[in-house]
Structures are given as C-alpha cells and as structure tokens.
Amino acid sequence: MRIKFSRTYLALVLALGCTSSALANNYFLKLDTQLTNEADIKGTNSNVQNSSFGFILGGSYNDIDYSVEYKRSEYDFSGSYEPFDALNKIAFDFSQDLSLSSHLQLYYGLNLGALFESSLALSDSYSISPRAALGWNFYRNMTAYLGAYANLNAADNVFLPIVGLKIGNNSDMGWTGSIAYPETKLQYRFNRSLSADITYLTVRDTYYIDSSYGDAYFREESQGASIGATYNFTPKMHLSGGVFGYFDRELKFYNGSGDEIGTLDVDNNVGAYARFTFAF
C-alpha cells in the first residue's frame, strides 16, 4: 500500500458536507444525472462516452447532518478496448458544524463508502474519509477555514490540508461563493426563485474492479467546469441544469498492491446535467 502526501490545495474539503444545499428542512432527496459526448482514448482506436445517475438522501438529528448516497457511472467504450462497463458508489456521510464563539466554528465529518465494479468486497472497495476544520468569521458573511482531510482506500492513502473560504449562503441575494475541494463555486441569485452559477471541480475517486484486470483498482483523474442555473419552484423543490466540460482526463489502473500498471489519456469532452432536489 502506498501512502501519498499531495501538494497543498487551496481547498475547503466538503466544507458544508453532503447536506450543504442550505435547505431549512430536516430531510431532503437529491436526484442527479449527466451525459457526455464521446471522447477519444489517445493511442488506441477506442473512445468512451460517460453517463451517470445517482441520489443522495439525507437529514439532520441533534445538529448532526447525515446522508446516504448511491451513484452509478456508465463507461460506454467503443473499439477494441473495454476494461469495464459500469462503476458503483455507495457512501454514508456524517458531519457537524459547531459554533465555538461569535467568530469561531468547528466543522468535522466522516464519509464511509464502497466503490466497486460488481463485487461489493469491503476489504477491497472501502473508502474512509475523515475531515475537520476550524472556521473564522472575519468579516460579515466571510469565513476562512483551516484543517485537514484524508482519504483512505486499498490502493493508496491521500492526505490534504484544508485552506478554504466561504462567502455568504446559497440563499443570499447577489454574489456568493466558496473556494473548496473538490468543488469551487461562484453563484449569483437574481431573486428567490432563480440563481446561476459557475463551478470548477476535481474528479478523483478510486474504484475496485474485478473483471478483465483481475483484482485491480481504477481511478479517473480530471478537472472540470460547469455553467448552470437553479430554479426554485417552492422553498422545498429545486431543479438545476447546465452544461459542463472535462479536461486533463486520465484513466489510471493499479494492481492489487496499489502499484500503477497503466494510464490512458482521454480527450476533453463536454456534457449536460440535470439535478432535482426535494425537501420534506
């Protein structure tokens, strides 16, 4: 097993947790789907098209936010190269945001997941991600965060410092945003019903695969950007949609010992997404 210390990210790792949509209700259901165009795999006669569907069901109890997530990612390979068809992710998340004083906050959370192709073997597919940060509200609705994040899995372990900034809340009028990992977002709210946003995101999940490579691990590493809008039909019902692009894409494969055995570069691609959120 390899242990990897990454360079410092200007990041607030999941700063508001999986329930960060600022919904005032105790429970919510979020449905998410996306589809991309085909992208060539460099050095092969193959290409790949991606699609995904998932949901997050969450709530809060005694100021503790919790959620369960499922996501299925389809990789439609065409040509002679087809290492797998689809990947699955199941995760449970817990987090709490405590006010220590009028200016100081403590945030901590834990994400427990299984990421796999077809075999849900927890000893191989586990993903454990603890996180903690202190927040300092230094000017009106501006909060700076400093802390640490780790992702532990069977292929390798990653440790990241948290250095983040949050400005305002999603429900505020005008400009709000956050510098965060894996997602940095800038939003403008026109009125209570309509908002638009620009998002920069990082993709980096490690999956256990057990088909053509035997016992091995797969990770897609890429960067992305999106432009979207959200319409609130009611305070409890939101619909979001937009377009996005992925670039600097790499498909990486590791053996059962966590050693890298191959990397494929994939051309940039574009796609569209839709997201529905219902609070109750």
N, C-alpha and C positions, 0 to 999 in steps of 0.2 A: 504493500500500500504506500502510495506516495503522499507526502504532505507538502502543500504548496502555499507559500505566502505571496499574495498578489500585491501589486503596487497600490498605493493609496488612491482610492476613488473619492471624488467629491460626491458623496452619496449619503443619503438617509435611507437605510435599508428597510423597506416596507414600513416607512415611518408611521403610518396610521394603520398598519395591519390589513388583513383581508377585508375588514369591515369599514374601510376608510371612506366610503361614499357619503359620509356625513348625514346618514339617514337618522331622523329623530326617533323612528320606531324601533321596537326591540328585536324584530325579526325581519329578514329580507331574503329574497331569492333572486339571483342574478344569472341570466342565460346569455351565453356568448358564442358566436360563430364567426368564422372567417374563411376566406378562399383566396388563393393567389393564382397568378398565371404560371405557365411553365418556365423553368429556368434550366439552362444547360449546365451539365456537370463537366467541368473542364477536364480535358484529357481522356474523355470517354465518348461513346456515341449515344449516351443516355441523357435524359433530362428528368426533372422532378417537378411535380405540382403538389402544393400543400393545401390541406383544408383541416379545420378543427371545429369541434363542438364541445362545450363544457358548461358546468353550472357551479355556482357557489351558494350554499345555503347556510345562513348564519344568524346570530343573535347576540344578546348580551345578558349577563346574570351577575348581579352584585358588582357592577362596573368592570366585569371581565368580558371582553369580546371573544367570541368563538365562531368557527365556521368549519364546514366540510366542503371539499372541492373535488370534482371529478372533471377530467379533460381527456378527450381522445383526439390524437393528432394523426391524420392520414398522410402518408407519403406515397404519392402515385408516381412510381418510377416507370419510365418507358425506355426501351432499348434492352441491351444485354445485361445491364447492371440493376439488380433488385435485391438489396440486402434484407429488407423487411417491408411490411405493408402499413402497419399502424403501431402507435405507441400510446400507452395509457398512464394517467397520473391520478392518484388518489392521495389527498392530503387533509390533515386536520390542523387547524391553526388556533392558537390561544394568545391573547395579548391584553395588556392593561396599561392605562395611562394615568399616572398618579400625580396629583398636584402637591408638591412639597412646600411651596410658598407662593406668594403672589407672582413671582417671576420664574420659579424653578419647577421643572417637571421631570418625572422619571417614567420612562417608557421601557417595557420589556415584553418579550413574546417568544413563542416556540412554535415551529412548524414541523410536523411529523408526517412524512409521506412515503409512498411506494411508487416508483417509476419503473415501468416494465413493458415488455412487448406482449407476451402472452402468459408467462409464468409468474404468478404472484408469490415469489420466494423472498420473504422479508430479509433473510440474511444476505441476499444479493441485490435487492432492489430498494433498500431503505434509503431515506434521505432525512437527516435530522438537522434542523436549522434554528439554533438559539440566537437571540438578538437582544441588545439592551443599549439604551442611550439616555443621556441627560439632555434636557431641553431648557434653554434660557430665553425667556420672552424679553427681548431687549428694547423693542420699540413697537408700541401699539400691537398690531397683529403679526409681527415678525418674530419668529422663533428659530434660533440656531440649535442644532443638535450635535452631540459628540458621543461616540460609543463604539461598539464592536459587534460584528456579525460573523457567524461561522456556518459553513455547510459541510456536513459530514456524510460521506457516502462510500460505497465499497470500492469505487475507482480511485478517488483521491479526496483529500480534505482541503477546503479553501477557507482562509481567514481574511476578513476585510475590516478595515477601520470604517467607522461611520462619521462622516462630516457632512451635515446637511442643513438646509434652510427651507423653512415653510413660511409663506406669506399669505395670510388670510385663510378663509374657508371656502369650500366649493359653493356654498350658498350665498356668499357675498356678491354684491353688485360690482361690476367693473372688473379690473385685473386682479387675479390671484394666481398662485403657483407654488411649485416646490422644486428644489434640486434634490433628487432622490435616486436610489438604485433599487430595483432595476428600471425605474421609470421616472423621468423628469418631465414636468408638465407645466404649461402656461395656459391659463383659461381666461376668457372674457365672458362675463354674464351680462346679457342685454336686458333681461327682465326676469321675473320669477320663473318663466316657462322655458326660456331659450338661452343656451350658452354654446360657445365654440371653444375648441382647444387645439393646441399643438403639443405633441408628445414625442419625446425621444426615449427609446427603450433599448434594453440589452437582453438578449436571449442566451441562457446558459443553464440548461437542465441536463442531468446525466441519467440515462435510462439503461436498465439491464435488458439485453437482448439474448435470445436463446435459440435462434433458428440457424441461418446459414453460417454464422461465425462460431457456432457452439456457444459456450458461456463467455459472453463478452459484454462490453458497455459501449453505448453510443452517446455522443453529445453534439448538438448543433450550437455553434458559437456564431452569433451575428449581431449586428446593430440594426436599428430600425427607426423610422419616423412616421408619424401619422398626423392627419388633419381630420378633425371630426366635429360633430355637433350633438348636443343632447337636448331633447325636448321633454319637459315635464308635463304630462297630461294632468296629473294631480300630484300633490306632495308625496304620494305613495307609489306612483307609477312613472317610470322614466324609460325613454327609448333613445339609444345612441347609435350613431353610424358614421362611417367615414372611409377614407382610403389611406393606405399605408404603403411603405416600401421597405424592403430588407436589403442590406448591403454588407459587404465584408463577411460573406457567409462561408463557414467551414463546417463540414461534416467529419467529426473525429471518431475513431474507433479505438477501443482499449481492450486488452486481453483480460483474463480473469484475475491477473495480478496487478492490474492497473497501469500496465505499460502501454504506451501509444503504439498501435500497429498500423495505422494508416490515416491519412487526411485527404479529403476531397474538397476542392474549391468549387463553389457554386456561383453562377452569375447572379447579379442583382435581379430582384423581381418586385412586382407590385401586386396589390390585392385590395380587398374591401372587407369591412367587418360590420357586424350589427350586434347590439347588446341591449337586452331588456332587463330592467330591474323593477321588482315589485316588493314593497314593504308592507308588513302586516303586523 
